[in-house]
Amino acid sequence: MKSVVQKEDQFELATYKKMPIAAERGDGVWIYTSDGDRYLDLYGGHAVAGTGHCHPHVVKAIREQAGQLLFYSNLVYSNARAQAAEKLVSVAPASLTKAFFCNSGTEANENAMRMARMATGREQIITFSGGFHGRTADAISATFLGNYREIGKPNVPGHLQAEFGDMDSVRAVADENVAAIMLEPIQSMAGVRTAEPGFYRELRELCHERGIVLIYDEVQTGVGRTGEWFFAGSDASDGVVPDVISLAKALGSGVPVGACLVNEDIASHIKENDLGTTFGGGMLAMSAVTATLEAIEADRMLENVKRVEAYMRARLSEVEQVVAVHGRGFLLGIEFAEKAAAVHQKLLEQKIITGTSSNPKVLRLLPPLCLQEAGVDLFVSALGHG
Ligand SMILES: Cc1ncc(COP(=O)(O)O)c(C=O)c1O
């Protein structure tokens, strides 16, 4: 492992604080290192490994596609793309009838905001303190978390801030120049912050009233993470479906892909050449999307998430240092009485990978959707309460 660490440190820009693990192979909830160690992965590589590492159905699909046609652009039709679009729309809330494919979460959000501006002829976008939307120019300008807007300077004009969960703060800025309200329906990086279902309902009504496009950034909450296909339309959203959902992360099980799902009204404003990207809708990524959605369905992962979440909450209630468990499904923020960094480190020493957040007391869990009770038991006993 030493030479791996040395080489990366020497030849790659040091943009991430890395764990001392050289990941070599994955299987379900496990990551195997080049030293022959095995780690329980409760972080999923930034929430990407939704179907688990190397799900056999996904691996088979991308192997077959790789041998057939790796890529051709949107200038031709493709069975792989047709299938992925049909499958994605089929699991989405009924009003979201069209997909646009791109390559990442930030790009999905850039396109979501662009579509809202095109549909309304307005420029301003409201986002929320604590929300994270990506690192490209417009998305980072929409990110009122930590110092991201500082990093992204000069910021794109046309971004307004409101307080998550606080309708008065939204009403105060939602004037006739506002094209869209965009939010992470559960604010993950901020420490897994949730809002009352009524907040989403009121946002929906305000948007209808003032001709504003509602965008859910479901880059983390989408594709089964909350135990539903999407946060949109769920009970936690009070059944509210936005006009646009942006997706990425778990959508391709690790093959980079992003998407926007839009309703007919938004779609009616988008014409040829308004949006595009070379790699969007490429065959390899599309085969991964279809196989990912099929695997979630075939393995009944949504049911699994709900059952194992309940078990996790019950087991964590026995753990004295745990003050609260935030979030939904397998997007969980475990709040400790003290700073969580030491717990994160202690778990790592016991070969369990978890995530931190911008709330120093909150440890984040974003495990593969196939995590079972046995994995929860390992985690809870590693916390010192087995
Ligand atoms: C909610 C949310 N939106 C957008 C992004 C950006 O996605 P990407 O890193 O694929 O550009 C992230 C990444 O962490 C995210 O968590």
PDBQT file of the ligand as one rigid body, heavy atoms in Angstrom, charges set to zero:
ROOT
HETATM    1  C1  LIG A 401     -26.737  17.170  -3.020  1.00  0.00    +0.000 C 
HETATM    2  C2  LIG A 401     -25.598  17.228  -3.999  1.00  0.00    +0.000 A 
HETATM    3  N1  LIG A 401     -25.742  17.916  -5.138  1.00  0.00    +0.000 NA
HETATM    4  C3  LIG A 401     -24.770  17.985  -6.045  1.00  0.00    +0.000 A 
HETATM    5  C4  LIG A 401     -23.555  17.370  -5.845  1.00  0.00    +0.000 A 
HETATM    6  C5  LIG A 401     -22.485  17.465  -6.874  1.00  0.00    +0.000 C 
HETATM    7  O1  LIG A 401     -22.351  16.239  -7.516  1.00  0.00    +0.000 OA
HETATM    8  P1  LIG A 401     -21.010  15.893  -8.319  1.00  0.00    +0.000 P 
HETATM    9  O2  LIG A 401     -19.931  15.758  -7.322  1.00  0.00    +0.000 OA
HETATM   10  O3  LIG A 401     -21.358  14.604  -9.032  1.00  0.00    +0.000 OA
HETATM   11  O4  LIG A 401     -20.799  17.002  -9.266  1.00  0.00    +0.000 OA
HETATM   12  C6  LIG A 401     -23.340  16.652  -4.672  1.00  0.00    +0.000 A 
HETATM   13  C7  LIG A 401     -22.032  16.016  -4.400  1.00  0.00    +0.000 C 
HETATM   14  O5  LIG A 401     -21.666  15.685  -3.320  1.00  0.00    +0.000 OA
HETATM   15  C8  LIG A 401     -24.387  16.581  -3.719  1.00  0.00    +0.000 A 
HETATM   16  O6  LIG A 401     -24.225  15.920  -2.577  1.00  0.00    +0.000 OA
ENDROOT
TORSDOF 0
